[in-house]
Amino acid sequence: MLNVSEIATSAEERVLTGVKASQALVIDGMKNAVSLMDRVVPEQVADRVEGQMVSMPSATPMIDGAFNFAGKLLDAQRDFVGEMFAIIQPAPAKKMTAKKSTAKKSTAKTTAKKTTAKASAAKKTTARKTAA
């Protein structure tokens, strides 16, 4: 039998593995580029660039803020989709069964009452015929 959950999990793992591998390649490439620049760029230029970089604000707060926002946005989307599916999902089988069994009980009670009423009427008719 086809298990969609297992297939999805396997696909997720393969995608994440691919993303991490490509990220590792980018990081290695950046390290190699910085190492090459350290050897190629004259020291005076490198010192000036490093001096400029020290005076720049840290990117960490901006990165953290962007990823925190992305997390909140993803949570909001999850809630939204959950509410949508809650609206369109069919009622649980138990509720439907309970309604059907209640309807069957009502029908059974009505039928029993009709049968009892017919029996009583038949007895009265027989009693009248006997009395006459």
Backbone hydrogen bonds, N-H to C=O, Kabsch-Sander energy under -0.5 kcal/mol:
donor,donor_aa,acceptor,acceptor_aa,energy
4,V,2,L,-0.8
7,I,3,N,-1.9
8,A,4,V,-2.8
9,T,5,S,-2.5
10,S,6,E,-2.4
11,A,7,I,-2.5
12,E,8,A,-2.7
13,E,9,T,-2.4
14,R,10,S,-2.2
15,V,11,A,-2.5
16,L,12,E,-2.8
17,T,13,E,-2.4
18,G,14,R,-2.2
19,V,15,V,-2.6
20,K,16,L,-2.7
21,A,17,T,-2.2
22,S,18,G,-2.3
23,Q,19,V,-2.5
24,A,20,K,-2.3
25,L,21,A,-1.8
26,V,22,S,-2.0
27,I,23,Q,-2.6
28,D,24,A,-2.4
29,G,25,L,-2.4
30,M,26,V,-2.4
31,K,27,I,-2.5
32,N,28,D,-2.5
33,A,29,G,-2.3
34,V,30,M,-2.5
35,S,31,K,-2.4
36,L,32,N,-2.5
37,M,33,A,-2.5
38,D,34,V,-2.2
39,R,35,S,-1.2
40,V,36,L,-2.1
41,V,37,M,-2.5
46,A,42,P,-2.3
47,D,43,E,-2.7
48,R,44,Q,-1.8
49,V,45,V,-2.4
50,E,46,A,-2.7
51,G,47,D,-2.1
52,Q,48,R,-1.9
53,M,49,V,-2.2
54,V,50,E,-1.9
55,S,51,G,-1.1
56,M,52,Q,-0.5
56,M,53,M,-0.8
63,I,59,A,-2.6
64,D,60,T,-3.0
65,G,61,P,-2.5
66,A,62,M,-2.3
67,F,63,I,-2.4
68,N,64,D,-2.6
69,F,65,G,-2.4
70,A,66,A,-2.2
71,G,67,F,-2.1
72,K,68,N,-2.3
73,L,69,F,-2.7
74,L,70,A,-2.3
75,D,71,G,-2.3
76,A,72,K,-2.3
77,Q,73,L,-2.2
78,R,74,L,-2.2
79,D,75,D,-2.4
80,F,76,A,-2.4
81,V,77,Q,-2.6
82,G,78,R,-2.4
83,E,79,D,-2.4
84,M,80,F,-2.2
85,F,81,V,-2.4
86,A,82,G,-1.9
87,I,83,E,-1.7
88,I,84,M,-1.8
89,Q,85,F,-1.5
95,K,92,P,-0.6
96,M,92,P,-1.3
97,T,93,A,-2.7
98,A,94,K,-2.5
99,K,95,K,-2.0
100,K,96,M,-2.2
101,S,97,T,-2.9
102,T,98,A,-2.1
103,A,99,K,-2.3
104,K,100,K,-2.5
105,K,101,S,-2.3
106,S,102,T,-2.4
107,T,103,A,-2.4
108,A,104,K,-2.5
109,K,105,K,-2.6
110,T,106,S,-2.5
111,T,107,T,-2.5
112,A,108,A,-2.4
113,K,109,K,-2.4
114,K,110,T,-2.3
115,T,111,T,-2.5
116,T,112,A,-2.5
117,A,113,K,-2.6
118,K,114,K,-2.5
119,A,115,T,-2.2
120,S,116,T,-2.3
121,A,117,A,-2.3
122,A,118,K,-2.4
123,K,119,A,-2.1
124,K,120,S,-2.2
125,T,121,A,-2.4
126,T,122,A,-2.3
127,A,123,K,-2.7
128,R,124,K,-2.3
129,K,125,T,-2.3
130,T,126,T,-2.2
131,A,127,A,-2.0
132,A,128,R,-1.7
